[in-house]
């Protein structure tokens, strides 16, 4: 259909002539209410964003010589975060001469991984980054 005829038809019906496939040969156009069309597209995009699950990374800071009671609190927090579907980053911070014993932190993080194995899996193994050792756990599927 020629462009002038299509525009006249759209004007007659009170609609807009919208090009939906400009790369096709010949280009494809439709008669529709453009305002309503854009509203529907925005509504679909909003629903798609709402359906996405946002994964948050929670951080738990520890010390190499943490007390057993304090560690229980941290373990409980990590268990809660993992069961809600969040990732957890454990960060063991060293001060002073504690840095000479990184095996204490590794042992601590390995024990946490074993304790939380029912709700999470290790995503990033324990590694040193300056004066800290970090490990990331993700929730089980």
C-alpha positions in Angstrom: 0.0 0.0 0.0 1.4 3.4 -0.9 2.5 5.7 2.0 -0.1 8.5 1.2 -2.9 5.9 1.1 -1.8 4.4 4.5 -1.5 7.8 6.1 -5.0 8.7 4.9 -6.4 5.4 6.2 -4.8 6.1 9.6 -6.2 9.6 9.7 -9.6 8.3 8.8 -9.6 5.8 11.7 -8.0 8.1 14.2 -4.9 6.0 14.6 -1.2 6.3 14.0 0.9 4.7 11.3 3.8 3.1 13.1 6.8 1.4 11.4 7.4 -1.9 13.2 10.0 -3.5 10.9 12.1 -0.8 9.1 14.8 -3.3 7.9 12.3 -5.5 6.1 11.8 -5.3 2.3 9.3 -3.6 2.0 9.2 -1.9 5.5 6.3 -3.1 7.6 3.9 -0.6 9.2 0.8 -1.0 11.4 -2.1 1.1 12.3 -2.4 1.5 16.1 -2.8 4.0 18.9 0.8 4.9 19.6 0.2 6.2 23.1 -1.5 3.0 24.2 1.2 0.9 22.5 4.0 2.7 24.4 2.0 2.4 27.7 1.7 -1.4 27.1 5.5 -1.7 26.4 6.4 0.2 29.6 4.0 -1.9 31.6 5.6 -5.1 30.2 9.1 -3.8 31.0 8.0 -2.9 34.6 6.6 -6.4 35.1 9.8 -8.0 33.8 11.9 -5.9 36.2 9.6 -6.9 39.1 9.9 -10.6 38.3 13.7 -10.4 38.4 15.3 -11.6 41.6 17.9 -9.2 42.9 20.8 -11.0 44.6 22.5 -9.0 47.3 26.0 -9.7 48.7 26.0 -9.5 52.4 29.3 -9.1 54.2 30.3 -10.6 57.5 33.5 -9.3 59.1 35.5 -11.5 61.4 38.8 -11.5 63.3 41.2 -14.5 63.4 40.9 -14.8 67.2 37.1 -14.4 67.4 35.3 -15.9 70.5 33.1 -18.9 70.1 30.0 -17.1 71.2 30.6 -14.2 68.7 31.3 -16.8 66.0 27.9 -18.4 66.7 26.2 -15.1 66.1 28.0 -14.6 62.8 27.3 -18.2 61.7 23.6 -17.7 62.5 23.5 -14.4 60.5 25.2 -16.1 57.5 22.7 -19.0 57.7 19.8 -16.5 57.6 21.3 -14.6 54.7 22.0 -17.8 52.7 18.5 -19.2 53.3 16.9 -15.9 52.1 18.9 -16.3 48.8 21.7 -13.7 49.4 25.4 -14.3 48.8 27.6 -13.9 51.8 31.2 -12.5 51.8 33.2 -13.4 54.8 36.1 -11.0 55.5 38.7 -11.9 58.1 40.7 -8.7 59.0 44.2 -9.0 60.4 45.8 -6.4 62.7 49.4 -6.2 63.6 51.2 -9.5 64.0 48.1 -11.5 63.3 49.1 -11.4 59.6 51.9 -13.9 60.4 49.2 -16.6 61.0 46.9 -16.7 58.0 46.3 -20.4 58.7 44.1 -19.4 61.6 41.8 -17.5 59.3 41.8 -20.2 56.7 40.9 -22.8 59.4 38.1 -20.4 60.6 36.7 -20.0 57.1 36.9 -23.7 56.3 35.0 -24.4 59.5 32.3 -21.9 58.5 32.0 -23.5 55.1 31.5 -26.9 56.7 28.9 -25.6 59.1 26.9 -23.8 56.4 27.2 -26.6 53.8 23.4 -27.4 54.2 22.4 -23.9 52.9 25.3 -22.7 50.8 28.2 -23.6 48.6 31.6 -21.9 48.3 31.8 -19.6 45.3 35.2 -18.1 45.9 37.7 -20.0 48.0 39.5 -18.2 50.8 42.2 -15.9 49.5 44.4 -13.2 50.9 43.9 -9.6 49.7 46.4 -7.4 51.5 45.6 -7.5 55.3 42.3 -9.4 54.8 41.3 -12.9 53.8 37.9 -13.3 52.0 35.6 -16.1 51.0 32.3 -15.9 49.2 29.4 -18.3 49.7 26.3 -18.6 47.5 23.0 -20.1 48.4 22.3 -23.7 47.3 19.8 -24.0 44.4 
